Amino acid sequence: MRATTAACLGLVLVGASLVGAADAAPRQAVEVKATLRGEVLPDGLAAIGDDVREGDPLVYVRTQTGRGVAARAPVDGRVVEVLVRPGTVIRELGVVVARLEPR
């Protein structure tokens, strides 16, 4: 009987530690997609590690009509990846230009 009780207790403890590990898992990165075509400008381009708020501009482009925001933060978070550089030409809408770790 003691061995069975100890085994059951061990399973409960292992299960509890797995639940805790799942809670501590990092959140999935949020992809930020371009909503405007044009040449990426250096001014205002997000950088890795930047803290951003929902709606903040992340990528500006030069278009035929002037400067515009090509991508905004869809959530509050931190920039973990920027996939465009100044001079890159965004030719397709919906292309992923950055990734954020949500808060």
URDA-V96413 format. One record per residue. N is the residue number from 0. PHI is phi in radians with two decimals (999 if undefined). PSI is psi in whole degrees, 0 to 359 (999 if undefined). OMEGA is omega in radians with two decimals (999 if undefined). Layout:
BEGIN
[[N;PHI;PSI;OMEGA] [N;PHI;PSI;OMEGA]]
END
This chain:
BEGIN
[[0;999;319;-3.11] [1;-1.09;320;-3.13] [2;-1.11;320;3.14] [3;-1.15;317;3.12] [4;-1.11;317;3.13] [5;-1.12;320;3.14] [6;-1.14;317;3.12] [7;-1.11;318;3.13] [8;-1.10;320;3.11] [9;-1.09;319;3.12] [10;-1.15;321;3.11] [11;-1.11;316;-3.14] [12;-1.15;319;3.11] [13;-1.12;315;3.12] [14;-1.05;320;3.13] [15;-1.15;322;-3.14] [16;-1.22;328;3.09] [17;-1.19;321;3.09] [18;-1.09;316;3.12] [19;-1.10;322;3.14] [20;-1.16;322;3.13] [21;-1.17;323;3.12] [22;-1.14;330;-3.07] [23;-1.55;357;-3.11] [24;-1.10;143;3.12] [25;-1.15;151;3.13] [26;-1.31;151;3.12] [27;-1.16;136;3.11] [28;-1.12;144;3.11] [29;-1.72;127;3.12] [30;-1.43;135;3.09] [31;-1.87;124;-3.05] [32;-1.93;147;3.14] [33;-1.23;139;3.08] [34;-2.05;5;-3.11] [35;-2.59;141;3.11] [36;-1.60;153;3.05] [37;2.63;183;3.14] [38;-1.54;126;-3.11] [39;-1.13;131;3.13] [40;-1.71;149;3.13] [41;-1.26;328;-3.11] [42;-1.23;124;3.10] [43;1.46;4;3.13] [44;-1.25;128;3.13] [45;-1.07;153;3.11] [46;-2.20;153;3.10] [47;-0.98;133;-3.14] [48;1.69;347;3.12] [49;-1.13;135;2.98] [50;-1.53;131;-3.10] [51;-2.27;157;3.08] [52;-1.93;154;3.10] [53;-0.90;129;3.12] [54;1.67;347;3.11] [55;-1.11;138;3.05] [56;-1.19;136;3.13] [57;-1.98;329;-3.09] [58;-2.43;126;3.02] [59;-1.85;146;3.09] [60;-2.29;157;3.01] [61;-1.65;125;3.12] [62;-2.00;181;3.10] [63;-1.13;335;-3.12] [64;-1.77;0;3.13] [65;2.27;199;-3.09] [66;-1.44;138;3.12] [67;-2.57;163;3.11] [68;-1.51;120;-3.14] [69;-1.58;336;-3.11] [70;-2.70;138;3.08] [71;-2.13;155;3.11] [72;-1.17;124;3.11] [73;-1.40;345;-3.13] [74;-2.58;164;2.96] [75;-1.21;141;3.12] [76;3.03;199;3.14] [77;-2.19;136;3.13] [78;-1.26;124;3.13] [79;-1.95;345;3.13] [80;-2.77;137;3.03] [81;-2.11;122;-3.00] [82;-1.76;2;3.09] [83;-2.20;158;3.11] [84;-2.22;162;3.04] [85;-0.96;134;-3.12] [86;1.70;340;3.07] [87;-1.09;138;3.08] [88;-1.79;119;3.07] [89;-1.48;114;-3.07] [90;-1.80;339;-3.09] [91;-2.15;136;3.03] [92;-1.24;145;3.10] [93;1.58;357;3.09] [94;-1.22;140;-3.14] [95;-1.30;126;-3.11] [96;-1.96;343;-3.14] [97;-2.81;166;3.04] [98;-2.32;142;-3.14] [99;-2.10;146;2.93] [100;-1.64;115;-3.08] [101;-1.20;156;3.08] [102;-1.68;999;999]]
END
